[in-house]
Amino acid sequence: MIFYATALSSYSAKVRIALEYKGLHYQEIAPPGGYKSDSYRQIVRTGRIPALMSDGAIISESEVILEYLEEKYPYPPMLPANLLARADARFHARFHDLYFEPLVRNLFPHIKLSQRNVNVIAQTKQSLFIMLEHMSAWEIQDFRFNHGQVSLSDCGFLVNIPLAVQLLQACGEDFSTPDRWTKWWQTGHQIPVVATALAPWKLATEKWILSQNS
Ligand SMILES: N[C@@H](CCC(=O)N[C@@H](CS)C(=O)NCC(=O)O)C(=O)O
């Protein structure tokens, strides 16, 4: 399989967690010419990353890639066996993509001091706070990471919860997630395959933040 991705891309990091967790052999390459480029669009029409080439076909959209991997390589499973629990996991994954990640993404332009808008940052911080409070009522099992198990619905949040904290702090805001979530993502990051998957993204993100005001 070819995994089109970059180290800095948070959606690529989300998919890399599943690739590593399932112990799959894949070759990760940067999109030729960069994402959105004409040459990359010859391979992936949307020009977006991540994308996966598997059995000669291109699969786009991180969530679709995760579902494909789960169906093609069901072991180790990344969805619970119970039908309602599966629906719940999918709800969390969709919530991440539709509502949580776009808030985090809002912060990127404001890392650069010259582009910083304190009102946007304050609004985003407030929205993230409310969203995390709402998420604290979710019936996720605090012991979910027991035995190192990771669900499809964890992949996005393992990237974007710590990223939200990191970006807000880079914007000069004092922000921490509710204890439950801090404990959750920090435990998840200690799982060896998760740590391997996230290492390039962590490094690239730190470098990118530093580069914005130097
Ligand atoms: N909904 C997409 C989002 C992927 C995405 O936005 N990727 C960014 C890089 S992290 C990208 O390719 N941006 C190019 C663009 O916006 O055209 C997914 O889940 O894969």
Ligand as a Chemical Component Dictionary entry (heavy atoms), coordinates in Angstrom:
data_LIG
# 
_chem_comp.id                   LIG 
_chem_comp.type                 NON-POLYMER 
_chem_comp.pdbx_formal_charge   0 
_chem_comp.three_letter_code    LIG 
# 
loop_
_chem_comp_atom.comp_id 
_chem_comp_atom.atom_id 
_chem_comp_atom.alt_atom_id 
_chem_comp_atom.type_symbol 
_chem_comp_atom.charge 
_chem_comp_atom.model_Cartn_x 
_chem_comp_atom.model_Cartn_y 
_chem_comp_atom.model_Cartn_z 
_chem_comp_atom.pdbx_ordinal 
LIG N1  N1  N 0 -11.878 15.570 5.345  1  
LIG C1  C1  C 0 -10.527 15.279 4.934  2  
LIG C2  C2  C 0 -9.609  16.399 5.365  3  
LIG C3  C3  C 0 -8.201  16.226 4.885  4  
LIG C4  C4  C 0 -7.497  17.547 4.807  5  
LIG O1  O1  O 0 -8.084  18.619 4.929  6  
LIG N2  N2  N 0 -6.214  17.470 4.542  7  
LIG C5  C5  C 0 -5.441  18.680 4.372  8  
LIG C6  C6  C 0 -4.051  18.481 4.937  9  
LIG S1  S1  S 0 -4.133  18.084 6.675  10 
LIG C7  C7  C 0 -5.377  18.955 2.890  11 
LIG O2  O2  O 0 -5.165  18.055 2.115  12 
LIG N3  N3  N 0 -5.580  20.197 2.491  13 
LIG C8  C8  C 0 -5.583  20.574 1.106  14 
LIG C9  C9  C 0 -6.800  21.356 0.731  15 
LIG O3  O3  O 0 -7.425  21.915 1.643  16 
LIG O4  O4  O 0 -7.113  21.415 -0.455 17 
LIG C10 C10 C 0 -10.095 13.938 5.529  18 
LIG O5  O5  O 0 -10.680 13.517 6.517  19 
LIG O6  O6  O 0 -9.189  13.301 4.971  20 
# 
loop_
_chem_comp_bond.comp_id 
_chem_comp_bond.atom_id_1 
_chem_comp_bond.atom_id_2 
_chem_comp_bond.value_order 
_chem_comp_bond.pdbx_ordinal 
LIG N1  C1  SING 1  
LIG C1  C2  SING 2  
LIG C1  C10 SING 3  
LIG C2  C3  SING 4  
LIG C3  C4  SING 5  
LIG C4  O1  DOUB 6  
LIG C4  N2  SING 7  
LIG N2  C5  SING 8  
LIG C5  C6  SING 9  
LIG C5  C7  SING 10 
LIG C6  S1  SING 11 
LIG C7  O2  DOUB 12 
LIG C7  N3  SING 13 
LIG N3  C8  SING 14 
LIG C8  C9  SING 15 
LIG C9  O3  DOUB 16 
LIG C9  O4  SING 17 
LIG C10 O5  DOUB 18 
LIG C10 O6  SING 19 
# 
